[in-house]
């Protein structure tokens, strides 16, 4: 059986990550639209200020994407542990319990995502995209020091995909029937 999870309760819902990104984008836009009022921009040309705005916006996109991926991972990890600890009777919960009787570290991709794909093959089209983005998340999490082919998915597309996964999970009743 997987080790019982000690929960912090500090995980961010997907919607909070989305709203934070929107607020930060508006804040950057406001800051850079009034750059002439800030001493730190005083010696910069308009072109340099514009280039810095583009750089800051690109960094925000990276940080928000990372946060979105960690939020989705937390959601799936909590679901995994709930299924095991509360002994739900649906096919996925049984699969998780049967597959993970030995105490071990749970792998997000190998154990949780592959479990979803095994029990509900219709989710594969979503989770395959998440697996591609996971390599990108590892790159972001570990300092971006190696070369990587960045996935061709924007923050907005990733958010939509994460919402689809979340809604799919909510639509599967405790008896394992998809209710969409």
C-alpha positions as CSV (number, residue, x, y, z in Angstrom):
1,X,0.0,0.0,0.0
2,X,1.3,3.5,-0.8
3,X,2.4,5.6,2.1
4,X,-0.3,7.8,3.7
5,X,0.0,11.3,2.5
6,X,0.6,14.2,4.9
7,X,-1.4,17.0,3.2
8,X,-0.4,20.7,3.5
9,X,-3.6,22.1,2.1
10,X,-1.6,24.8,0.3
11,X,-2.1,23.5,-3.2
12,X,-3.4,26.0,-5.8
13,X,-6.5,25.3,-7.8
14,X,-6.0,25.7,-11.6
15,X,-8.3,28.7,-11.6
16,X,-6.0,30.5,-9.1
17,X,-3.0,30.0,-11.3
18,X,-4.9,31.3,-14.3
19,X,-6.1,34.4,-12.4
20,X,-2.7,35.1,-11.0
21,X,-1.1,35.0,-14.4
22,X,-3.8,37.4,-15.7
23,X,-3.2,39.8,-12.8
24,X,0.5,39.7,-13.3
25,X,0.2,40.4,-17.0
26,X,-2.0,43.4,-16.2
27,X,0.5,44.5,-13.6
28,X,3.4,44.3,-16.1
29,X,1.4,46.1,-18.7
30,X,0.6,48.9,-16.3
31,X,4.2,49.2,-15.0
32,X,5.7,49.4,-18.5
33,X,3.1,51.7,-19.8
34,X,4.1,54.2,-17.1
35,X,7.8,53.5,-17.2
36,X,8.7,57.1,-17.4
37,X,7.5,57.6,-13.8
38,X,10.0,55.0,-12.4
39,X,13.6,55.8,-11.7
40,X,14.9,52.4,-12.7
41,X,13.8,53.0,-16.3
42,X,15.3,56.5,-16.4
43,X,18.4,55.7,-18.4
44,X,16.7,53.3,-20.8
45,X,15.5,54.1,-24.3
46,X,11.9,53.3,-25.3
47,X,13.2,50.3,-27.3
48,X,15.1,49.0,-24.3
49,X,12.0,49.3,-22.2
50,X,9.9,47.5,-24.8
51,X,12.5,44.7,-25.0
52,X,12.5,44.4,-21.2
53,X,8.7,44.2,-21.2
54,X,8.9,41.4,-23.8
55,X,11.5,39.6,-21.6
56,X,9.4,40.0,-18.4
57,X,6.3,38.8,-20.2
58,X,8.1,35.7,-21.6
59,X,9.4,34.9,-18.1
60,X,5.9,35.2,-16.7
61,X,4.7,32.7,-19.3
62,X,7.4,30.3,-18.2
63,X,6.7,30.7,-14.5
64,X,2.9,30.5,-14.9
65,X,3.3,27.3,-17.1
66,X,5.4,25.8,-14.4
67,X,2.9,26.7,-11.7
68,X,0.0,25.3,-13.8
69,X,1.8,22.0,-14.2
70,X,2.6,21.7,-10.5
71,X,-1.0,22.5,-9.7
72,X,-2.3,19.8,-12.1
73,X,0.2,17.4,-10.6
74,X,-1.0,18.2,-7.1
75,X,-4.6,17.6,-8.1
76,X,-3.8,14.2,-9.6
77,X,-1.6,13.2,-6.6
78,X,-4.4,14.1,-4.2
79,X,-6.9,12.2,-6.3
80,X,-4.5,9.2,-6.3
81,X,-4.1,9.2,-2.5
82,X,-7.8,9.7,-1.9
83,X,-8.6,6.7,-4.1
84,X,-6.2,4.5,-2.1
85,X,-6.8,5.9,1.4
86,X,-10.6,6.1,1.1
87,X,-10.8,2.7,-0.6
88,X,-13.1,3.8,-3.4
89,X,-14.6,0.9,-5.3
90,X,-14.3,2.2,-8.9
91,X,-12.0,0.4,-11.4
92,X,-9.2,3.1,-11.2
93,X,-9.1,3.0,-7.4
94,X,-8.9,-0.8,-7.5
95,X,-6.1,-0.6,-10.1
96,X,-4.1,1.8,-8.0
97,X,-4.6,-0.3,-4.8
98,X,-3.7,-3.6,-6.6
99,X,-0.7,-2.1,-8.4
100,X,0.8,-0.3,-5.5
101,X,0.7,-2.6,-2.5
102,X,4.4,-2.3,-1.8
103,X,5.5,0.9,0.0
104,X,7.4,2.9,-2.6
105,X,7.7,6.4,-4.0
106,X,4.9,7.1,-6.4
107,X,5.9,8.3,-9.8
108,X,3.6,10.9,-11.2
109,X,4.0,9.7,-14.8
110,X,4.6,6.0,-14.5
111,X,2.1,5.3,-11.8
112,X,-0.6,7.9,-11.8
113,X,-0.8,9.0,-15.5
114,X,-0.2,5.5,-16.8
115,X,-2.8,4.2,-14.4
116,X,-5.4,6.6,-15.8
117,X,-4.5,5.6,-19.4
118,X,-4.7,1.9,-18.5
119,X,-8.1,2.0,-16.9
120,X,-9.7,4.8,-19.0
121,X,-8.0,4.6,-22.5
122,X,-10.2,7.5,-23.6
123,X,-8.0,9.8,-21.4
124,X,-4.8,8.8,-23.3
125,X,-5.2,11.7,-25.8
126,X,-5.1,14.2,-22.9
127,X,-2.4,12.5,-20.9
128,X,-0.1,12.0,-23.8
129,X,0.1,15.8,-24.2
130,X,0.7,16.1,-20.5
131,X,3.6,13.7,-20.8
132,X,5.2,15.9,-23.4
133,X,4.8,19.0,-21.2
134,X,6.2,17.1,-18.2
135,X,9.7,17.1,-19.8
136,X,9.3,20.9,-20.2
137,X,8.3,21.1,-16.5
138,X,11.4,19.2,-15.5
139,X,13.5,21.6,-17.6
140,X,11.9,24.6,-15.8
141,X,12.1,23.0,-12.4
142,X,15.8,22.2,-12.7
143,X,17.2,25.5,-13.9
144,X,16.8,25.3,-17.7
145,X,20.5,24.5,-18.2
146,X,20.2,21.9,-20.9
147,X,18.9,22.2,-24.4
148,X,15.3,21.1,-24.9
149,X,12.7,21.2,-27.6
150,X,10.0,23.3,-26.0
151,X,6.5,21.9,-26.5
152,X,4.3,23.6,-29.0
153,X,1.6,24.5,-26.4
154,X,0.8,27.8,-24.9
155,X,-0.2,28.5,-21.3
156,X,-3.8,29.0,-22.5
157,X,-3.8,25.7,-24.4
158,X,-2.3,23.9,-21.4
159,X,-4.8,25.5,-19.1
160,X,-7.7,24.3,-21.3
161,X,-6.1,20.8,-21.3
162,X,-5.7,20.8,-17.5
163,X,-9.4,21.8,-17.1
164,X,-10.5,19.0,-19.4
165,X,-8.5,16.5,-17.3
166,X,-9.9,17.9,-14.1
167,X,-13.5,17.9,-15.5
168,X,-13.0,14.3,-16.8
169,X,-11.9,13.3,-13.3
170,X,-14.9,14.9,-11.7
171,X,-17.2,13.3,-14.3
172,X,-16.2,9.8,-13.3
173,X,-18.4,8.7,-10.5
174,X,-17.2,6.6,-7.6
175,X,-18.5,3.5,-9.5
176,X,-16.2,4.3,-12.4
177,X,-18.8,5.4,-14.9
178,X,-18.0,8.4,-17.0
179,X,-21.0,10.8,-16.6
180,X,-20.1,13.5,-19.0
